[in-house]
Amino acid sequence: MILDTHLLSNILWSQTLFGDCPAWIEQALLARHYDLHLLLSPEQVDWTDDGQRCQPSLDERRAFFNATHVWLEQHQQPFQVLQGNWAQRRVQALQAVTLLLRS
């Protein structure tokens, strides 16, 4: 799988909002094989309210990014941080996936 952040987001949001999360979520996440996680840096892009996300401040987005980064490193998951404006991130994502598919 490439770039499925659903379960990881659930873990981090549960920990952020409730201080804990059900153990089965992390077990389910670790049971899956991920070839690559594309981690979006909160830097250099404006906040866009989409009705689901609730982290308009850059500090909040940095904290979530950092928690994601730490989890991925601690669990030795392959990831690449995407930075820059949206066009630059798109190019980086396409390059990363192209390289992955060629390997």
Backbone as a ProteinNet text record, in pm:
[ID]
protein_1_A
[PRIMARY]
MILDTHLLSNILWSQTLFGDCPAWIEQALLARHYDLHLLLSPEQVDWTDDGQRCQPSLDERRAFFNATHVWLEQHQQPFQVLQGNWAQRRVQALQAVTLLLRS
[TERTIARY]
84	0	88.3	40.2	111.5	18.3	65.3	-1.9	-143.2	-153.4	-279.3	-256.3	-299.9	-273.2	-393.7	-495.4	-618.4	-595.1	-534.6	-515.2	-414.6	-308.2	-211.1	-275	-354.3	-425.3	-519.7	-587.9	-676.6	-599.8	-483.2	-400.6	-363.1	-309.9	-261.2	-373.7	-487.6	-600.3	-655.5	-664.9	-711.5	-618.6	-488.3	-391.9	-398.8	-417.3	-425.1	-551.4	-664.2	-792.4	-825.4	-784.3	-826.3	-710.6	-585.9	-470.5	-441.6	-513.3	-496.6	-566.7	-544.2	-619.2	-629.6	-729.9	-742.5	-620.8	-570.9	-450.1	-468	-590	-611.8	-579.7	-590.3	-564.2	-417.2	-328.8	-186.1	-150.2	-208.9	-184.2	-227.7	-342.8	-391.8	-299.8	-252.7	-163	-31.2	25.4	153.6	141.9	21.8	1.3	0.8	-16	-18.5	121.9	142.3	270.3	255.2	342	343.3	477.6	473.6	596.9	652.7	564.4	609.2	497.6	536.3	445.2	493.9	405.2	438.6	387.3	479.8	447.8	455.1	342.6	335	379	482.4	528.8	422.6	401.5	304.5	361.2	488.5	554.6	523.8	522.1	515.4	381.9	279.2	145.8	46.3	-50.1	-153.7	-253.7	-316.4	-422.9	-543.8	-601.2	-724.2	-826.5	-933.8	-1038.3	-1123.6	-1127.7	-1207	-1324.1	-1347.5	-1460.2	-1430.9	-1316	-1280.4	-1159.6	-1062.8	-941.8	-967.5	-899.8	-924	-793.6	-694.9	-565.8	-523.1	-594.7	-559.8	-427.2	-380.4	-254.2	-136.1	-33.2	86.9	149.8	147.7	204	131.2	-1.2	-78.2	-43.3	-30.8	4.1	145.7	237.2	374.1	374.4	296	290.9	239.6	135.8	82.2	183.4	247	353.2	464.8	509.9	618.2	579	456.2	409.3	406.3	363.8	361	502.9	592.3	732.9	795.1	773.2	828.3	773.8	642.9	583.7	644.3	655.3	711.4	855.9	934.6	1073.5	1080.9	1002.4	1006.7	967.7	880.5	833.2	901.9	1011.1	1095	1014.1	922.8	839.3	906	900.5	958.8	872.6	938.2	861.9	949.6	882.7	950	869.7	938.6	873.6	861.6	741.4	717.4	710.2	785.1	791.1	770	755.4	738.9	592.5	566	426.6	358	228.9	154.2	206.4	249	303	432.9	518.7	643.9	618.4	520.8	487.3	434	355	300.9	414.2	511	625.8	703	728	800.6	725.9	594.8	514.6	520.6	504.2	509.4	647	752.6	887.8	908.8	863.1	880.3	806.3	684.4	605.9	665.7	710.9	775.1	898.1	981.9	1101.2	1063	961.8	916.4	866.8	789.6	734.7	842.4	948.8	1058.6	1150.3	1144.6	1238.1	1184.1
-117.5	0	123.5	226	353.3	460.5	533	650.9	622.8	529.8	506.9	552.2	671.1	724.5	712.3	641.3	633.8	581.1	464.4	406.3	485.7	531.9	611.7	741.6	804.3	925.3	895	781	742.4	726.3	663.4	645.6	781.4	867.7	996.8	1086.5	1084.7	1166.2	1113.6	982.2	925.6	964.5	956.4	994.2	1143.6	1224.5	1368.9	1408	1353.2	1393.8	1323.8	1196.2	1116.5	1063.9	1085.6	1038.3	890.6	822.1	678.1	636.5	513.2	458.5	307.7	245.2	99.5	29.9	-71.2	-142.1	-203.9	-244.9	-313.4	-223.9	-92.1	-2.3	-12	-0.6	-9.5	-149.7	-252	-388.7	-405.8	-350.6	-358.9	-282.7	-168.3	-88.7	-161.8	-218.2	-287.5	-419.1	-475	-598.9	-576.3	-453.6	-421.4	-391.9	-418.2	-386.6	-256.8	-164.3	-37.1	-23	4.6	27	165.3	260.3	398.1	480.5	563.6	664.1	798.6	876.3	1011.9	1106.1	1170.1	1254.2	1400	1469.4	1607.9	1703.5	1779.9	1881	1990.6	2042.5	2152	2286.8	2291	2415.9	2451	2577.7	2632.9	2613.9	2574.6	2568	2634	2699.5	2764.5	2661.7	2693.4	2611.4	2616.9	2501.8	2493.3	2419.3	2487.5	2424.9	2337.7	2208.1	2116.8	2058.7	2110	2063.8	1941	1876.6	1757.3	1781.5	1851.7	1878	1993.2	1989	2093.5	2144.1	2165.3	2214.6	2337.3	2446.1	2562	2628.6	2615.1	2681.3	2596.8	2664.5	2595.9	2513.4	2562.7	2486.5	2353.9	2353.3	2229.6	2132.6	2185.1	2099.5	2044.8	2126.6	2078.9	1966.3	1981.2	1877.9	1745.8	1750.8	1629.5	1568.8	1652.8	1607.9	1540	1603.2	1547.6	1413.8	1402.6	1276.2	1166.3	1201.2	1105.1	1061.4	1158.8	1133	1040.2	1067.9	985.8	843.3	829.4	695.5	616.5	679.2	610.4	566.8	654.5	618.4	506.9	518.8	418.3	279.7	276	148.2	111.2	180.9	153.9	141.1	235.5	238.1	325.1	283.1	365	488.3	604.8	727	829.9	923	1036.7	1160.6	1264.2	1390.7	1472	1519.2	1606.1	1750.2	1837.2	1977.5	2067.2	2196.5	2295.9	2327.9	2397.2	2429.9	2305.1	2316.4	2197.6	2139.9	2224.5	2175.2	2097.4	2149.1	2080.9	1947.4	1945.3	1820.9	1716.6	1762.2	1670.1	1603.9	1683.2	1630.5	1531.6	1566.4	1477.8	1345.5	1353.8	1233	1143.6	1202.2	1124.1	1061.7	1136.1	1081.4	965	980.5	875.2	748.2	764	647.2	583.5	664	611.6	528.4	581.5	507.2	377.9	384.2	265.7	158	199.1	103.8	43.6	117.5	67.7	-27.3	-24.1	-108.8	-249.4
0	0	0	-60.1	-62.1	-6.8	93.1	147.7	198.3	289.4	359.8	502.7	537.1	670.5	762.4	720.4	797.6	939.1	953.6	1085.6	1168.8	1108	1181.7	1230.2	1147.1	1189.9	1305.4	1299.2	1409.1	1539.4	1532.6	1651.4	1710.1	1625.1	1672.9	1722.2	1653.3	1699	1830.3	1845.4	1972.1	2085.8	2060.9	2163.7	2194.3	2091.1	2109.7	2186.2	2146.2	2204.8	2335.4	2348.3	2463.4	2548.4	2501.4	2575.9	2561	2473.6	2455.9	2327.2	2286.1	2172.6	2191.3	2132.2	2143.6	2082.3	2149.2	2104.2	1966.1	1933.3	1805.8	1687	1703.8	1590	1549.7	1646.5	1613	1564.3	1623.9	1577.8	1432.1	1397.7	1259.2	1164.6	1208.3	1125.1	1101.9	1207.3	1194.5	1118.6	1110.2	1035.4	884.8	844.4	701	650.2	522.5	460.2	381.7	410.5	338.2	269.3	141.7	66.7	91.8	119.1	137.2	198.9	292.9	347.8	295.9	240.3	197.5	305.4	374.1	488.2	446.2	456	411.1	520.7	493.2	587.2	598.5	719.6	733.8	689	661.8	622.4	476.8	446.9	311.5	239.8	311.6	250.9	344.7	286.8	365.6	415.6	526.7	582.2	489.8	463.1	384.7	468.8	504	584.7	494.1	525.4	443.9	522.2	643.5	722.3	805.8	783.6	860.4	949.8	899.2	977.7	1074.3	1188.5	1287.9	1347.7	1263.8	1310.6	1229.9	1243.5	1161.6	1197.7	1321.9	1356.3	1311.1	1266.4	1218.8	1330.6	1453.1	1564.5	1585.3	1571.9	1584.6	1472.4	1351.2	1238.5	1251.3	1302.6	1327.2	1429.9	1535.4	1639.7	1582.4	1499.1	1438	1341.3	1262	1171.1	1249.6	1358	1438.6	1500	1548.9	1606.2	1500.2	1380.6	1270.1	1235.1	1223	1190.9	1294.7	1421.8	1529.6	1522	1501.8	1494.3	1379.1	1263.2	1146.4	1171.8	1232.3	1262.9	1366.9	1474.2	1580.2	1529.8	1431.8	1379.4	1248.3	1218.9	1102.2	973.6	956	836.3	729.3	604.2	497.1	473.1	469.8	443.9	376.3	314.5	252.5	287.6	331	363.5	235	208.1	92.5	141.9	75.1	114.9	-4.6	23.4	-81.7	-103.4	-212.7	-245.5	-300.8	-330	-373.6	-504.4	-595.1	-722.6	-699.4	-612.1	-581.3	-512.1	-423.6	-353.3	-451.5	-545.7	-646.4	-723.6	-766	-840.2	-753.2	-627.2	-536.8	-517.3	-502.1	-482.6	-606	-722.5	-846.1	-867	-835.1	-847.2	-750.6	-627.9	-527.1	-567.6	-615.8	-656.3	-781.2	-874.2	-995.7	-959.5	-870.9	-827.6	-758.3	-675.8	-603.9	-701.7	-800.2	-896.2	-986.7	-1007.5	-1091	-1016.1	-884.9	-807.3	-787.6
[MASK]
+++++++++++++++++++++++++++++++++++++++++++++++++++++++++++++++++++++++++++++++++++++++++++++++++++++++

